[in-house]
Amino acid sequence: FFLKKENILVSCPSVLHRIFPFARGLFEDKVANVWCCLDVAVKLRRLATIPQLAQLSLGVTVLSSLPSCLDLLRRPTPQRFLFCLVNVALSFFLFSFQVHEKSILLAVLPVSLIFPWCPRAVTWFSAIAAFSMYPLLAKDGLTLAYAGCTLLFLQVCSVMFPASGPSSNLFTFLVSVQERERE
């Protein structure tokens, strides 16, 4: 289908529109990002045009991820690289234009990479991310599968990583990282 030049020219705008859905507006439904929360108090869609909102979201996304990126450039380590990935992914989810509920899965991947350093935080982040997608899963009739997989995941994580231990919570982890940097 795509090998013919006419098909490429006809389908290319449609593909670009699906990848960059600017016509839909800043957000849809009730996505748990900053723009949806801010819309309760300030109706940005009434105050600015879609191109202005796209520029605003791009600027805020870049600004929110900039500190981690600069820190990584200043003091590069493999661990800082992974945490920078997490910060950039979360910045994208929280501030980018037209975020869908499923976009949290893009943040779960880099969060999963920091599992060796803080397994409890990764476990809870993953469980909460799955919970945030529950309305989509329920709409497709996947409630039982969601509940079973989530309970199994939490049980496996609790057996593998009991509550006591050096990295049982994020605070303990952050303190240990600071102590290692001082040495």
Solvent accessible surface area in square Angstrom, and as a share of the most:
residue,aa,sasa,rsa
1,F,164,0.68
2,F,116,0.48
3,L,174,0.87
4,K,129,0.55
5,K,145,0.62
6,E,114,0.51
7,N,35,0.18
8,I,81,0.41
9,L,117,0.58
10,V,118,0.68
11,S,19,0.12
12,C,60,0.36
13,P,82,0.52
14,S,66,0.42
15,V,68,0.39
16,L,91,0.45
17,H,92,0.41
18,R,168,0.61
19,I,105,0.53
20,F,110,0.46
21,P,21,0.13
22,F,92,0.38
23,A,77,0.60
24,R,107,0.39
25,G,7,0.07
26,L,1,0.01
27,F,12,0.05
28,E,67,0.30
29,D,105,0.54
30,K,169,0.72
31,V,3,0.02
32,A,68,0.53
33,N,2,0.01
34,V,49,0.28
35,W,10,0.03
36,C,17,0.10
37,C,88,0.53
38,L,67,0.33
39,D,19,0.10
40,V,125,0.72
41,A,86,0.67
42,V,57,0.33
43,K,77,0.33
44,L,26,0.13
45,R,114,0.41
46,R,194,0.71
47,L,132,0.66
48,A,28,0.22
49,T,79,0.46
50,I,66,0.33
51,P,87,0.55
52,Q,99,0.44
53,L,3,0.02
54,A,19,0.15
55,Q,129,0.57
56,L,77,0.38
57,S,3,0.02
58,L,116,0.58
59,G,31,0.30
60,V,41,0.24
61,T,20,0.12
62,V,74,0.42
63,L,120,0.60
64,S,42,0.27
65,S,14,0.09
66,L,71,0.35
67,P,86,0.54
68,S,20,0.13
69,C,43,0.26
70,L,96,0.48
71,D,41,0.21
72,L,33,0.16
73,L,140,0.70
74,R,169,0.62
75,R,99,0.36
76,P,95,0.60
77,T,54,0.32
78,P,114,0.71
79,Q,39,0.17
80,R,43,0.16
81,F,100,0.42
82,L,32,0.16
83,F,51,0.21
84,C,10,0.06
85,L,61,0.30
86,V,12,0.07
87,N,64,0.33
88,V,55,0.32
89,A,19,0.15
90,L,49,0.25
91,S,8,0.05
92,F,91,0.38
93,F,18,0.07
94,L,66,0.33
95,F,38,0.16
96,S,10,0.06
97,F,31,0.13
98,Q,22,0.10
99,V,3,0.02
100,H,67,0.30
101,E,36,0.16
102,K,111,0.47
103,S,20,0.13
104,I,15,0.08
105,L,89,0.44
106,L,115,0.57
107,A,0,0.00
108,V,26,0.15
109,L,121,0.60
110,P,13,0.08
111,V,6,0.04
112,S,48,0.31
113,L,82,0.41
114,I,12,0.06
115,F,52,0.22
116,P,100,0.63
117,W,66,0.23
118,C,2,0.01
119,P,6,0.04
120,R,44,0.16
121,A,32,0.25
122,V,5,0.03
123,T,5,0.03
124,W,137,0.48
125,F,51,0.21
126,S,21,0.14
127,A,10,0.08
128,I,109,0.55
129,A,4,0.03
130,A,30,0.24
131,F,135,0.56
132,S,50,0.32
133,M,24,0.10
134,Y,75,0.28
135,P,87,0.55
136,L,39,0.20
137,L,39,0.19
138,A,40,0.31
139,K,159,0.68
140,D,106,0.55
141,G,63,0.60
142,L,80,0.40
143,T,57,0.33
144,L,155,0.77
145,A,55,0.42
146,Y,36,0.14
147,A,37,0.29
148,G,40,0.39
149,C,89,0.53
150,T,24,0.14
151,L,123,0.61
152,L,118,0.59
153,F,78,0.32
154,L,45,0.22
155,Q,105,0.46
156,V,69,0.40
157,C,9,0.05
158,S,49,0.32
159,V,105,0.60
160,M,114,0.51
161,F,61,0.26
162,P,84,0.53
163,A,77,0.60
164,S,90,0.58
165,G,43,0.41
166,P,120,0.75
167,S,31,0.20
168,S,26,0.17
169,N,71,0.37
170,L,84,0.42
171,F,150,0.62
172,T,50,0.29
173,F,7,0.03
174,L,87,0.43
175,V,54,0.31
176,S,34,0.22
177,V,31,0.18
178,Q,100,0.44
179,E,89,0.40
180,R,124,0.45
181,E,92,0.41
182,R,190,0.69
183,E,173,0.77
